[in-house]
Amino acid sequence: MVKITICGAAGRMGQSIIAVAKADGNVQVCGAVEYNGSPALGTGTPAIIPVSEIEKVLPETDVLVDFTNPESALKNLEAAKKYGKPAVIGPTGFTAEQKEKAAEFAKSIPVVMSPNMSVGVNILFKITQEVAKIIPDYDMEIVELHHNKKKDAPSGTAAKLADILAQSRGKNIGEVGVYGREGIIGERKKEEIGVMAVRAGDIVGDHTVYFAEHGERLELTHRAHSRETLAAGAVRAAKWIAGKKPGLYDMQDVLGLK
């Protein structure tokens, strides 16, 4: 039995993780945490507590699962480090500096950090890497679709896919990434990797990678039908990381895809 504490328990992902965990006979939700002042405090099973009281539940926790935001996640990682607890970190939108801080914490505790916990998306990462090695000279573009409440763009998943494509050419995405196009921009440069974001309605998450050349086009697409796939991946990661050595892991490690 793996006991987990969920930060961001009242959010869409937090509620999905709680539901998946409760249906898993090998997982127990022993703590649920929200920001101080949240209207959800005191509700739920177990009762949601303010983040200021997170240290009350950490001693009995096996794994901390965080789906808040980068700033909060780093604070919660610091608390996890204090108690020597593994952590699963799910938010996107981390800056390079914030990623470095997370990596520092991972020197003391095991941390799974991934832009997307979905099994299917992580298979897409793997396939995209392999295809990019085979046809590195094709035009490469990414289009991602998400709901109108999403705060960051491009999505963490699209950013990861863009990094994979850039690395296949020995480039840094900061050098070749193009985010949106408008006006008279001239012909597409061969080294460009386009990343386009759509925000509409209640779309859970669609990602398509395009490889195009004269006469043909290859499309690799993943569509999330519900957040349950992400929650299931997070719970899977929590069960996997319990007992692991300190280090920074991702879902490719969890799924044995490396």
C-alpha positions in Angstrom: 0.0 0.0 0.0 1.4 3.4 -1.1 0.1 6.3 0.9 0.0 9.6 -1.1 -0.6 13.2 -0.3 -2.0 15.3 -3.1 -1.3 19.1 -3.4 -3.8 20.9 -5.5 -6.5 18.4 -4.3 -9.5 20.6 -5.2 -8.4 21.2 -8.8 -9.5 19.3 -11.8 -6.4 17.1 -11.8 -6.4 16.8 -8.1 -9.9 15.4 -8.1 -9.1 13.0 -10.9 -6.1 11.7 -9.1 -8.1 11.2 -5.9 -10.8 9.2 -7.9 -8.1 7.0 -9.6 -6.3 6.4 -6.3 -9.4 5.4 -4.5 -10.2 2.9 -7.2 -6.7 1.4 -6.9 -6.4 -1.2 -4.1 -2.7 -0.5 -3.7 -3.0 3.3 -3.1 -4.3 5.2 -0.2 -4.9 9.0 -0.1 -3.7 10.0 3.3 -3.5 13.8 2.7 -5.2 16.4 0.5 -3.8 20.0 0.4 -4.9 23.3 -1.0 -3.7 26.9 -0.9 -4.4 28.9 2.3 -7.9 30.4 2.0 -9.2 28.0 -0.6 -13.0 27.5 -0.3 -12.4 23.8 -0.5 -10.7 23.6 2.9 -12.4 21.2 5.2 -14.2 19.4 2.5 -13.6 16.0 0.9 -12.3 12.7 2.2 -9.8 13.1 3.6 -10.6 16.6 4.6 -8.6 19.2 2.5 -6.1 21.1 4.7 -4.2 24.4 4.0 -0.7 24.2 2.6 0.6 25.8 5.7 -0.2 22.5 7.5 1.3 20.2 4.9 3.9 19.1 7.4 1.2 17.5 9.6 0.6 14.8 6.9 4.0 14.4 5.4 5.3 12.0 8.2 2.7 9.4 7.3 3.0 10.0 3.5 5.0 7.7 1.2 4.8 9.9 -1.9 3.9 13.6 -2.4 1.9 14.2 -5.6 1.8 17.8 -6.8 -0.5 19.4 -9.4 -0.4 23.0 -8.4 1.9 25.5 -10.3 5.7 25.8 -10.6 6.1 28.2 -7.7 4.0 26.2 -5.3 5.4 22.9 -6.5 9.0 24.0 -5.6 7.8 25.0 -2.0 6.1 21.6 -1.7 9.3 19.9 -2.9 11.2 21.7 -0.3 8.8 20.2 2.4 9.2 16.8 0.8 12.9 17.0 1.0 12.7 18.0 4.7 10.9 14.7 5.4 12.8 12.6 2.8 9.7 11.9 0.8 9.6 11.0 -2.9 7.6 13.4 -5.1 5.6 13.3 -8.4 5.5 16.8 -10.0 2.9 17.4 -12.7 2.5 21.2 -13.4 3.8 22.7 -16.6 5.2 26.1 -17.3 8.5 25.8 -15.3 11.2 28.2 -16.2 14.8 27.0 -16.8 15.7 28.4 -13.4 12.8 26.6 -11.7 13.8 23.3 -13.4 17.3 23.7 -12.0 15.9 24.2 -8.5 13.8 21.0 -8.9 16.9 19.1 -10.0 18.7 20.3 -6.9 15.9 18.9 -4.7 16.2 15.6 -6.7 19.7 15.2 -5.5 18.3 14.5 -2.0 14.9 12.8 -2.8 13.6 10.8 -5.8 11.4 13.1 -8.1 9.3 12.2 -11.1 8.8 15.3 -13.1 7.1 15.2 -16.5 5.2 17.6 -18.7 2.6 14.9 -19.3 1.9 11.8 -17.2 -0.2 10.1 -19.9 1.1 6.7 -21.1 0.0 7.5 -24.6 1.7 10.9 -24.7 5.0 9.4 -23.5 4.8 6.8 -26.2 4.3 9.8 -28.6 7.5 11.3 -27.3 9.3 8.0 -28.0 7.9 7.6 -31.5 8.5 11.3 -32.4 12.1 10.8 -31.4 12.5 7.8 -33.6 10.7 9.3 -36.6 12.8 12.5 -36.4 16.0 10.4 -36.6 14.8 8.8 -39.8 13.6 11.9 -41.6 15.4 14.9 -40.1 15.2 16.8 -43.4 11.4 17.0 -43.4 9.5 20.1 -42.3 8.5 19.7 -38.7 5.5 21.4 -37.0 3.5 20.9 -33.9 -0.1 22.0 -33.2 -1.6 21.6 -29.8 -5.2 22.2 -28.6 -6.4 22.8 -25.0 -9.3 24.2 -23.1 -9.8 27.9 -22.7 -8.8 27.9 -19.0 -5.2 26.8 -19.7 -2.8 29.5 -18.5 0.5 28.5 -20.3 1.3 28.3 -24.0 2.6 26.3 -25.6 1.6 23.3 -23.5 4.4 21.5 -21.6 3.8 18.5 -23.9 4.2 20.6 -27.0 7.4 22.2 -25.6 8.8 18.7 -24.9 7.9 17.6 -28.4 9.6 20.7 -29.8 12.7 19.9 -27.8 12.8 16.4 -29.2 12.6 17.6 -32.8 15.2 20.3 -32.3 17.6 17.8 -30.6 17.2 15.4 -33.6 18.9 18.1 -35.7 21.5 19.0 -33.1 19.8 22.3 -32.4 18.4 24.2 -29.4 14.7 25.0 -29.7 15.4 28.5 -28.6 17.3 28.9 -31.9 14.8 27.4 -34.3 11.4 27.5 -32.6 8.7 29.6 -34.2 5.5 30.3 -32.1 2.7 31.7 -34.3 2.9 33.4 -37.6 1.4 36.6 -38.9 1.8 39.0 -41.8 4.2 38.8 -44.7 6.8 36.5 -43.1 8.5 35.2 -46.3 9.2 31.6 -47.1 9.5 29.1 -44.3 13.1 28.6 -43.2 14.2 24.9 -43.5 15.4 24.8 -39.9 12.2 26.2 -38.4 10.1 24.1 -36.0 6.7 25.7 -35.7 4.7 25.3 -32.5 1.1 26.5 -32.6 -1.4 26.7 -29.7 -5.2 26.6 -29.9 -7.3 27.5 -26.8 -11.0 26.7 -27.1 -13.9 25.2 -25.1 -13.3 22.2 -22.9 -10.6 20.4 -25.0 -8.7 18.2 -22.6 -5.6 18.1 -24.9 -4.7 17.3 -28.5 -1.2 17.2 -29.9 -0.1 16.5 -33.5 3.4 16.4 -34.8 3.7 17.0 -38.6 6.5 15.7 -40.8 6.0 17.1 -44.3 8.0 16.9 -47.6 7.0 17.3 -51.2 4.3 14.8 -52.0 3.6 13.5 -48.6 2.9 14.3 -44.9 3.2 12.1 -41.8 1.1 13.0 -38.8 1.5 11.7 -35.2 -1.4 12.5 -33.1 -2.5 12.0 -29.5 -5.9 13.0 -28.2 -6.8 12.9 -24.5 -10.5 12.1 -24.0 -10.4 12.8 -20.2 -8.0 13.9 -17.4 -8.3 10.3 -16.1 -5.4 9.2 -18.3 -3.2 11.9 -16.8 -4.3 11.0 -13.3 -3.7 7.3 -13.9 -0.2 8.1 -15.0 0.4 10.2 -11.9 -0.8 7.4 -9.7 1.4 4.9 -11.6 4.4 7.2 -11.1 3.7 7.4 -7.4 3.7 3.6 -7.0 6.8 3.3 -9.1 8.9 6.0 -7.3 8.2 4.7 -3.8 11.5 3.3 -2.6 13.6 4.6 -5.5 17.0 6.2 -5.0 17.3 10.1 -5.1 17.3 11.4 -8.6 15.3 13.3 -11.3 13.1 10.9 -13.2 10.4 11.3 -15.8 7.6 9.1 -17.2 9.9 7.6 -19.7 11.7 6.0 -16.7 8.4 5.0 -15.1 7.3 3.2 -18.3 10.7 1.7 -19.1 10.9 3.5 -22.4 14.6 4.6 -22.0 
